[in-house]
């Protein structure tokens, strides 16, 4: 067995072992491995680095805080996804002030949809410093807390000295996060933003902001988007995964306007019916879509709102379709 010591910062190093084994030997060792435990179903398995790119203003931070509460609170599932690995969680806040986090925490804890267990804690570490400079503090907290999940919100604010569009810089950063996963035996989820002018495109790993290295090196990614059908609706879709098959559909969620808790509306929806509607350029395609919404039982004013058209236009299209 060989090994290499990687210097992550002036205070923190990570020792990684290298090995040379036959596939037969690896297969025998693999037979003793337990099934991957799930922190959030197939979205976040244990010991994984997960990339979570989504548009601004969609509620990523609210979602991440709720996920931490659910895992530490010993809930059996959250938004229809199994949680069979519970423990302490660590939410690293690099974007919001602590005062905002206090208000959000109170709002969430005042209206939790299920009882929260007291065995584990959902902890928050707020800092405005570059996390590469804070790495020794983070490692000390992790060694004491032993979290099963670390959430870093968000990539750009947490690593201000890193050019996230530069392949070399982002590769070094992703290897640091992978080392954090391996060295602490925990899962790490890092939030990120979509690239610009991608609001009308369907969810895909290429929608992430910056270098594609992030998707290449992460163990999986998933997305949270606004729906064009209702301002409280969100689309949650899983993308790439090293451990599970890619998801075909998406979840439809609702963000409660009072509590800001997410709730599951529908397990499987067609993302195209919620995202990218206004990008339909061909008028016949628009008419077909209006008819499809009408067949779903949606009223005229709702179809007009979804499609960004006047009620009279939608009414004319539907009347013409009925006359065929």
TAJOWO-V399706 format. One record per backbone hydrogen bond with DSSP energy under -0.5 kcal/mol. NH is the residue of the N-H (numbers start at 0). CO is the residue of the C=O. E is the energy in kcal/mol with one decimal. If there is no record, write none. Layout:
{{NH:CO:E} {NH:CO:E}}
This chain:
{{1:17:-1.3} {3:15:-3.0} {5:3:-0.6} {5:13:-3.7} {7:5:-0.8} {7:11:-1.7} {8:11:-2.1} {13:5:-3.1} {15:3:-3.2} {15:13:-0.6} {17:1:-3.4} {25:21:-2.4} {26:22:-2.5} {27:23:-2.0} {28:24:-2.1} {29:25:-2.4} {30:26:-1.3} {31:28:-1.1} {32:29:-1.3} {38:43:-2.6} {39:40:-0.6} {39:43:-1.2} {40:81:-3.3} {42:39:-1.8} {43:39:-0.9} {45:36:-2.3} {47:44:-0.8} {49:47:-0.6} {49:187:-3.0} {50:219:-2.8} {51:189:-2.7} {53:191:-1.8} {54:223:-0.6} {57:54:-1.0} {62:58:-2.5} {63:59:-2.7} {64:60:-2.4} {65:61:-2.2} {66:62:-2.2} {67:63:-2.1} {68:64:-2.0} {69:65:-2.5} {70:66:-2.3} {71:67:-2.4} {72:68:-2.3} {73:70:-1.0} {74:69:-2.3} {77:80:-2.2} {80:77:-1.7} {82:75:-2.8} {83:37:-2.0} {84:37:-1.0} {86:70:-0.7} {88:120:-2.2} {89:148:-2.4} {90:122:-3.1} {91:89:-0.7} {91:150:-3.6} {92:90:-0.8} {92:124:-2.3} {93:91:-0.7} {93:152:-2.8} {94:152:-0.6} {100:96:-1.9} {101:97:-2.4} {102:98:-2.0} {103:99:-2.6} {104:100:-2.8} {105:101:-2.3} {106:102:-2.3} {107:103:-2.4} {108:104:-2.9} {109:105:-2.1} {110:107:-1.1} {111:108:-0.7} {116:72:-2.0} {116:114:-0.5} {119:71:-0.6} {122:88:-2.8} {122:120:-0.8} {124:90:-2.5} {125:123:-0.5} {126:92:-2.1} {130:157:-3.1} {132:129:-1.0} {133:129:-1.2} {136:133:-0.7} {137:133:-2.5} {138:134:-2.8} {139:135:-1.9} {140:136:-2.4} {141:137:-2.7} {142:138:-2.6} {143:139:-1.5} {144:140:-3.2} {145:141:-3.1} {147:87:-2.8} {148:87:-0.8} {149:186:-2.6} {150:89:-2.9} {151:188:-3.0} {152:91:-2.5} {152:150:-0.6} {154:190:-2.6} {157:153:-2.4} {158:154:-1.8} {161:158:-1.6} {163:161:-1.1} {165:162:-2.0} {166:164:-0.6} {169:165:-2.8} {170:166:-2.1} {171:167:-2.0} {172:168:-2.1} {173:169:-2.7} {174:170:-2.2} {175:171:-1.6} {176:172:-2.1} {177:173:-2.5} {178:174:-2.3} {179:175:-1.9} {180:176:-2.1} {181:177:-2.6} {182:178:-3.4} {183:179:-1.8} {184:180:-1.3} {185:180:-1.2} {186:147:-1.7} {187:47:-2.6} {188:149:-2.9} {189:49:-2.5} {190:151:-2.4} {191:51:-1.9} {193:53:-0.9} {194:206:-2.9} {197:194:-0.6} {200:197:-1.5} {206:203:-2.3} {207:204:-1.4} {208:192:-2.2} {210:163:-1.8} {213:210:-1.2} {215:211:-2.0} {216:212:-2.5} {217:213:-1.6} {218:48:-2.7} {219:48:-1.0} {220:239:-2.0} {221:50:-1.5} {222:236:-2.9} {224:234:-2.5} {226:232:-1.8} {227:273:-3.1} {232:229:-1.1} {233:252:-2.5} {234:224:-2.8} {235:233:-0.5} {235:250:-2.2} {236:222:-2.3} {236:234:-0.5} {238:220:-2.9} {241:218:-2.5} {249:268:-1.4} {250:235:-3.0} {251:265:-2.8} {252:233:-3.2} {252:250:-0.6} {253:262:-2.6} {254:231:-2.9} {255:253:-0.8} {255:260:-2.6} {259:255:-2.1} {262:253:-2.2} {264:251:-2.9} {265:251:-1.8} {268:249:-2.3} {270:268:-0.8} {272:269:-1.9} {273:270:-2.2} {274:270:-2.7} {278:275:-1.1} {279:276:-1.6} {280:278:-0.5} {285:281:-1.9} {286:282:-2.5} {287:283:-2.5} {288:284:-2.2} {289:285:-2.3} {290:286:-2.3} {291:287:-2.1} {292:288:-2.3} {293:289:-1.9} {294:290:-2.2} {295:291:-1.0} {296:293:-1.7} {297:292:-1.8} {302:298:-2.2} {303:299:-2.3} {304:300:-2.0} {305:301:-2.7} {306:302:-2.3} {307:303:-0.9} {308:303:-2.1} {313:309:-2.0} {314:310:-2.8} {315:311:-2.2} {316:312:-2.4} {317:313:-2.4} {318:314:-2.3} {319:315:-2.3} {320:316:-2.0} {321:317:-2.2} {322:318:-1.5} {323:320:-0.9}}
